[in-house]
Amino acid sequence: MKLNRSVPALALDTLSPGQNLEAYITTVNGFELLSAEEEKDLAERLYYHDDLESARRLVMSHLRFVVHIAKSYSGYGLNQGDLIQEGNVGLMKAIRRFNPEVGVRLVSFAVHWIKAEIHEYILKNWRIVKIATTKAQRKLFFNLRSSKKRLGWLNEREAQAIADDLGVEKKIVYDMEGRLTASDAAFDGFNDDDDDGAAFHPSDYLMNEADDPAAAVEQANYTDDAHGQLFSALEDLDDRSRDIIQQRWLNEEKATLHELADKYGVSAERIRQLEKNAMNKVKKVMTIEF
């Protein structure tokens, strides 16, 4: 049995479920399924000879299965085209790893890879904050969400049954139930919140040590005292050394050694020496004062 060639090759190269989903589904459903013999023959060509044309035909004939699997995840509120694209990635990984000598059909082998890619995409994109990170949490996420479509809040017996079935502690089941029912919240709130009706947001509960009045006063006093000591130390310098420090360290636009050398008619090395001596005097005065 051969593939349906009614679709132009160019359309196959450019067609994407993320652009026109209906046209994509119509197209992939137009490809005829492979018989077991055709599938094995193509798989052997790919497995033993890296025949890319065989790989392409295997992919095209199984795209409809990816669409079917992706539809079962429509309840997560994610774009269907994106789910199909992720599933297609899993399909291609499965085809690359498929061993025709094992004796199973490709679709049976590929289901795991297709679902794995879709699961990974859902866990990364369903919420801003990751809801499941460990292998156990991921398994619990999909199983518990499926169970809660027919259950309300879990009672103790239901939670224990799910925990026993999945091999996890009951506390983990309750934790995941809380994550599933929670929703993302803005960390700093929204710009349209008014003062009277604004609710508290997560950022309101974080301690800011900078807001400690005693620490703020202490820091202000330290800064003022440090500035005073610096200006006092600069006053002890000669005019040239003070000017060099001012222009090399304190001005917004810093002067270069060569610019100051031209100003005072000395070498740039001499300016560097004067700067170093002046800085040592300032540091010494401020160390003694503090």
Kinemage of the C-alpha trace (Angstrom):
@kinemage 1
@onewidth
@group {chain A} dominant
@subgroup {mainchain}
@vectorlist {calphas} color= white
{ca met a 1} P 0.000 0.000 0.000
{ca lys a 2} L 1.470 3.353 -1.019
{ca leu a 3} L 1.248 6.841 0.412
{ca asn a 4} L -1.334 9.189 -1.014
{ca arg a 5} L 0.647 11.459 -3.361
{ca ser a 6} L -2.210 13.924 -3.996
{ca val a 7} L -0.592 16.578 -1.793
{ca pro a 8} L 2.255 18.483 -3.505
{ca ala a 9} L 5.736 17.900 -2.063
{ca leu a 10} L 6.146 21.615 -1.354
{ca ala a 11} L 3.039 21.624 0.843
{ca leu a 12} L 4.428 18.731 2.864
{ca asp a 13} L 7.655 20.615 3.480
{ca thr a 14} L 5.953 23.795 4.653
{ca leu a 15} L 2.774 22.526 6.318
{ca ser a 16} L 2.746 23.071 10.069
{ca pro a 17} L 0.034 22.396 12.685
{ca gly a 18} L 0.888 25.755 14.222
{ca gln a 19} L -0.241 27.662 11.114
{ca asn a 20} L -3.442 26.061 9.801
{ca leu a 21} L -4.510 23.234 12.084
{ca glu a 22} L -7.550 22.140 10.092
{ca ala a 23} L -5.600 21.968 6.840
{ca tyr a 24} L -2.834 20.053 8.590
{ca ile a 25} L -5.233 17.454 10.035
{ca thr a 26} L -6.930 17.041 6.666
{ca thr a 27} L -3.568 16.520 5.008
{ca val a 28} L -2.197 13.949 7.449
{ca asn a 29} L -5.447 12.005 7.383
{ca gly a 30} L -4.990 11.774 3.619
{ca phe a 31} L -1.890 9.607 3.955
{ca glu a 32} L -2.679 5.912 3.708
{ca leu a 33} L -1.622 3.619 6.496
{ca leu a 34} L 1.206 1.171 5.917
{ca ser a 35} L 0.673 -2.551 6.054
{ca ala a 36} L 2.766 -4.541 8.518
{ca glu a 37} L 4.957 -5.779 5.661
{ca glu a 38} L 5.506 -2.284 4.213
{ca glu a 39} L 6.272 -0.875 7.628
{ca lys a 40} L 8.824 -3.598 8.401
{ca asp a 41} L 10.482 -3.149 5.014
{ca leu a 42} L 10.825 0.625 5.481
{ca ala a 43} L 11.996 0.217 9.074
{ca glu a 44} L 14.702 -2.233 8.011
{ca arg a 45} L 15.934 0.126 5.302
{ca leu a 46} L 16.219 2.899 7.871
{ca tyr a 47} L 17.671 0.726 10.634
{ca tyr a 48} L 20.326 -0.993 8.527
{ca his a 49} L 21.002 1.517 5.737
{ca asp a 50} L 19.994 4.944 7.171
{ca asp a 51} L 17.569 5.409 4.287
{ca leu a 52} L 16.076 8.877 4.885
{ca glu a 53} L 13.289 8.390 2.341
{ca ser a 54} L 12.085 5.398 4.363
{ca ala a 55} L 12.189 7.517 7.509
{ca arg a 56} L 10.102 10.199 5.801
{ca arg a 57} L 7.460 7.692 4.724
{ca leu a 58} L 7.304 6.218 8.232
{ca val a 59} L 6.820 9.672 9.716
{ca met a 60} L 4.135 10.732 7.233
{ca ser a 61} L 2.095 7.571 7.666
{ca his a 62} L 1.997 7.978 11.465
{ca leu a 63} L 1.253 11.702 11.786
{ca arg a 64} L -2.471 10.993 12.199
{ca phe a 65} L -1.718 8.993 15.351
{ca val a 66} L 0.079 11.986 16.864
{ca val a 67} L -2.996 14.140 16.199
{ca his a 68} L -5.190 11.531 17.890
{ca ile a 69} L -2.954 11.384 20.980
{ca ala a 70} L -2.578 15.169 21.199
{ca lys a 71} L -6.368 15.619 21.210
{ca ser a 72} L -6.558 13.662 24.473
{ca tyr a 73} L -4.599 16.497 26.145
{ca ser a 74} L -6.914 19.288 24.985
{ca gly a 75} L -8.163 19.884 28.529
{ca tyr a 76} L -4.934 21.602 29.612
{ca gly a 77} L -5.754 24.829 27.781
{ca leu a 78} L -2.637 24.719 25.607
{ca asn a 79} L -2.524 25.302 21.871
{ca gln a 80} L -3.447 22.099 20.028
{ca gly a 81} L -0.975 22.810 17.243
{ca asp a 82} L 1.862 23.113 19.752
{ca leu a 83} L 0.911 19.800 21.358
{ca ile a 84} L 0.922 18.120 17.937
{ca gln a 85} L 4.313 19.589 17.097
{ca glu a 86} L 5.766 18.259 20.342
{ca gly a 87} L 4.199 14.874 19.652
{ca asn a 88} L 5.769 14.879 16.176
{ca val a 89} L 9.163 15.350 17.809
{ca gly a 90} L 8.482 12.270 19.920
{ca leu a 91} L 7.413 10.348 16.822
{ca met a 92} L 10.658 11.165 15.025
{ca lys a 93} L 12.702 10.126 18.075
{ca ala a 94} L 10.795 6.842 18.186
{ca ile a 95} L 11.364 6.134 14.482
{ca arg a 96} L 15.074 6.768 14.869
{ca arg a 97} L 15.240 4.232 17.741
{ca phe a 98} L 12.802 1.660 16.380
{ca asn a 99} L 14.227 -1.841 15.919
{ca pro a 100} L 12.191 -3.789 13.334
{ca glu a 101} L 13.525 -7.092 14.683
{ca val a 102} L 11.682 -6.721 17.998
{ca gly a 103} L 8.430 -7.821 16.394
{ca val a 104} L 6.040 -4.998 17.402
{ca arg a 105} L 4.315 -2.385 15.262
{ca leu a 106} L 5.858 1.062 15.187
{ca val a 107} L 2.780 2.778 16.598
{ca ser a 108} L 2.941 0.623 19.759
{ca phe a 109} L 6.578 1.586 20.254
{ca ala a 110} L 6.075 5.272 19.399
{ca val a 111} L 3.199 5.954 21.817
{ca his a 112} L 5.600 6.245 24.744
{ca trp a 113} L 7.855 8.732 22.956
{ca ile a 114} L 4.950 10.827 21.679
{ca lys a 115} L 3.358 11.081 25.120
{ca ala a 116} L 6.710 11.781 26.790
{ca glu a 117} L 7.328 14.851 24.617
{ca ile a 118} L 3.774 16.125 25.125
{ca his a 119} L 4.034 15.588 28.886
{ca glu a 120} L 7.294 17.536 29.019
{ca tyr a 121} L 5.732 20.416 27.086
{ca ile a 122} L 2.650 20.522 29.331
{ca leu a 123} L 4.709 20.534 32.522
{ca lys a 124} L 6.852 23.396 31.218
{ca asn a 125} L 4.005 25.546 29.931
{ca trp a 126} L 0.854 24.787 31.923
{ca arg a 127} L 1.854 27.150 34.691
{ca ile a 128} L 4.455 29.902 35.040
{ca val a 129} L 5.773 28.110 38.128
{ca lys a 130} L 6.802 24.488 37.554
{ca ile a 131} L 4.175 22.231 39.074
{ca ala a 132} L 6.054 18.904 38.885
{ca thr a 133} L 9.809 18.413 38.788
{ca thr a 134} L 10.538 14.854 39.915
{ca lys a 135} L 9.571 11.678 38.061
{ca ala a 136} L 7.090 10.736 40.798
{ca gln a 137} L 5.496 14.192 40.723
{ca arg a 138} L 5.080 14.049 36.945
{ca lys a 139} L 3.373 10.676 37.104
{ca leu a 140} L 1.142 11.911 39.921
{ca phe a 141} L 0.311 15.120 38.048
{ca phe a 142} L -1.266 13.392 35.042
{ca asn a 143} L -2.922 10.581 37.009
{ca leu a 144} L -4.346 12.857 39.683
{ca arg a 145} L -5.618 15.417 37.191
{ca ser a 146} L -7.377 12.647 35.289
{ca ser a 147} L -8.947 11.387 38.534
{ca lys a 148} L -10.121 14.837 39.587
{ca lys a 149} L -12.182 15.216 36.417
{ca arg a 150} L -14.672 12.873 38.085
{ca leu a 151} L -13.919 13.665 41.757
{ca gly a 152} L -14.188 16.805 43.852
{ca trp a 153} L -11.798 17.402 46.729
{ca leu a 154} L -10.218 14.101 47.680
{ca asn a 155} L -11.299 12.525 50.946
{ca glu a 156} L -8.851 10.502 53.001
{ca arg a 157} L -9.897 7.149 51.486
{ca glu a 158} L -9.577 8.404 47.904
{ca ala a 159} L -6.212 10.044 48.594
{ca gln a 160} L -4.899 6.847 50.182
{ca ala a 161} L -6.130 4.755 47.241
{ca ile a 162} L -4.348 7.000 44.739
{ca ala a 163} L -1.184 6.980 46.876
{ca asp a 164} L -1.210 3.160 47.047
{ca asp a 165} L -1.863 2.877 43.314
{ca leu a 166} L 1.023 5.197 42.384
{ca gly a 167} L 3.404 4.097 45.137
{ca val a 168} L 3.736 7.495 46.845
{ca glu a 169} L 2.924 8.919 50.269
{ca lys a 170} L -0.548 10.300 50.907
{ca lys a 171} L 0.948 13.684 51.798
{ca ile a 172} L 2.405 13.960 48.276
{ca val a 173} L -1.061 13.351 46.816
{ca tyr a 174} L -2.511 16.188 48.918
{ca asp a 175} L 0.393 18.480 47.962
{ca met a 176} L -0.182 17.838 44.261
{ca glu a 177} L -3.930 18.380 44.678
{ca gly a 178} L -3.159 21.798 46.134
{ca arg a 179} L -0.891 22.635 43.199
{ca leu a 180} L -3.535 21.590 40.691
{ca thr a 181} L -6.223 23.780 42.253
{ca ala a 182} L -3.954 26.799 42.729
{ca ser a 183} L -3.550 29.486 40.101
{ca asp a 184} L -0.667 31.757 39.139
{ca ala a 185} L -0.589 35.128 40.886
{ca ala a 186} L 1.243 38.307 39.979
{ca phe a 187} L 4.242 38.731 42.275
{ca asp a 188} L 3.928 42.516 42.483
{ca gly a 189} L 0.225 42.808 41.721
{ca phe a 190} L -1.295 44.624 38.786
{ca asn a 191} L -0.921 48.232 37.716
{ca asp a 192} L -4.668 48.866 37.853
{ca asp a 193} L -4.970 47.952 41.542
{ca asp a 194} L -6.170 50.972 43.520
{ca asp a 195} L -5.173 51.688 47.095
{ca asp a 196} L -8.593 50.888 48.523
{ca gly a 197} L -9.301 47.610 46.732
{ca ala a 198} L -5.805 46.191 46.219
{ca ala a 199} L -5.194 42.810 47.812
{ca phe a 200} L -1.892 41.860 49.344
{ca his a 201} L 0.534 40.250 46.887
{ca pro a 202} L 3.498 37.918 47.523
{ca ser a 203} L 5.972 40.790 47.402
{ca asp a 204} L 4.156 42.435 50.338
{ca tyr a 205} L 5.148 39.585 52.638
{ca leu a 206} L 8.897 39.694 51.952
{ca met a 207} L 11.064 41.335 54.556
{ca asn a 208} L 13.111 44.261 53.274
{ca glu a 209} L 15.973 44.957 55.651
{ca ala a 210} L 16.487 48.329 54.001
{ca asp a 211} L 13.163 49.448 55.494
{ca asp a 212} L 14.453 49.035 59.067
{ca pro a 213} L 14.445 52.631 60.443
{ca ala a 214} L 17.397 51.985 62.746
{ca ala a 215} L 19.465 50.466 59.948
{ca ala a 216} L 18.530 53.309 57.597
{ca val a 217} L 19.624 55.944 60.115
{ca glu a 218} L 22.831 54.051 60.822
{ca gln a 219} L 23.639 53.799 57.124
{ca ala a 220} L 22.883 57.488 56.565
{ca asn a 221} L 25.143 58.490 59.466
{ca tyr a 222} L 27.940 56.239 58.203
{ca thr a 223} L 27.676 57.690 54.681
{ca asp a 224} L 27.705 61.278 55.944
{ca asp a 225} L 30.659 60.582 58.212
{ca ala a 226} L 32.579 58.867 55.389
{ca his a 227} L 31.993 61.828 53.077
{ca gly a 228} L 33.148 64.203 55.771
{ca gln a 229} L 36.338 62.243 56.384
{ca leu a 230} L 37.043 62.080 52.641
{ca phe a 231} L 36.730 65.827 52.157
{ca ser a 232} L 38.832 66.414 55.257
{ca ala a 233} L 41.570 64.136 53.869
{ca leu a 234} L 41.454 65.924 50.501
{ca glu a 235} L 41.931 69.280 52.233
{ca asp a 236} L 45.285 68.059 53.595
{ca leu a 237} L 46.610 67.494 50.058
{ca asp a 238} L 48.414 70.117 47.986
{ca asp a 239} L 46.410 71.744 45.204
{ca arg a 240} L 47.904 69.655 42.394
{ca ser a 241} L 47.411 66.312 44.155
{ca arg a 242} L 43.865 67.290 45.131
{ca asp a 243} L 43.063 68.220 41.538
{ca ile a 244} L 44.482 64.923 40.242
{ca ile a 245} L 42.332 62.904 42.665
{ca gln a 246} L 39.289 65.024 41.817
{ca gln a 247} L 39.637 64.550 38.078
{ca arg a 248} L 40.734 60.905 38.163
{ca trp a 249} L 38.246 59.608 40.763
{ca leu a 250} L 35.493 62.041 41.704
{ca asn a 251} L 34.406 63.755 38.502
{ca glu a 252} L 31.737 62.144 36.337
{ca glu a 253} L 33.986 62.387 33.282
{ca lys a 254} L 37.353 61.000 34.313
{ca ala a 255} L 40.546 62.600 33.000
{ca thr a 256} L 43.308 60.420 31.564
{ca leu a 257} L 46.911 60.405 32.767
{ca his a 258} L 48.034 62.006 29.501
{ca glu a 259} L 45.466 64.818 29.768
{ca leu a 260} L 46.689 65.700 33.252
{ca ala a 261} L 50.308 65.360 32.113
{ca asp a 262} L 49.685 67.985 29.413
{ca lys a 263} L 47.937 70.237 31.934
{ca tyr a 264} L 50.833 70.229 34.405
{ca gly a 265} L 53.675 69.853 31.901
{ca val a 266} L 55.006 66.575 33.288
{ca ser a 267} L 55.062 62.962 32.103
{ca ala a 268} L 52.103 60.602 32.455
{ca glu a 269} L 54.259 58.424 34.717
{ca arg a 270} L 54.766 61.387 37.044
{ca ile a 271} L 51.001 61.947 37.220
{ca arg a 272} L 50.552 58.271 38.088
{ca gln a 273} L 53.098 58.586 40.923
{ca leu a 274} L 51.422 61.737 42.269
{ca glu a 275} L 48.031 60.001 42.123
{ca lys a 276} L 49.348 56.948 43.978
{ca asn a 277} L 50.986 59.053 46.720
{ca ala a 278} L 47.843 61.166 47.128
{ca met a 279} L 45.618 58.067 47.416
{ca asn a 280} L 47.894 56.569 50.057
{ca lys a 281} L 47.662 59.794 52.106
{ca val a 282} L 43.856 59.828 51.834
{ca lys a 283} L 43.553 56.161 52.840
{ca lys a 284} L 45.888 56.692 55.784
{ca val a 285} L 43.904 59.643 57.115
{ca met a 286} L 40.562 57.873 56.732
{ca thr a 287} L 41.900 54.695 58.386
{ca ile a 288} L 43.091 56.663 61.399
{ca glu a 289} L 39.810 58.576 61.670
{ca phe a 290} L 37.680 55.417 61.438
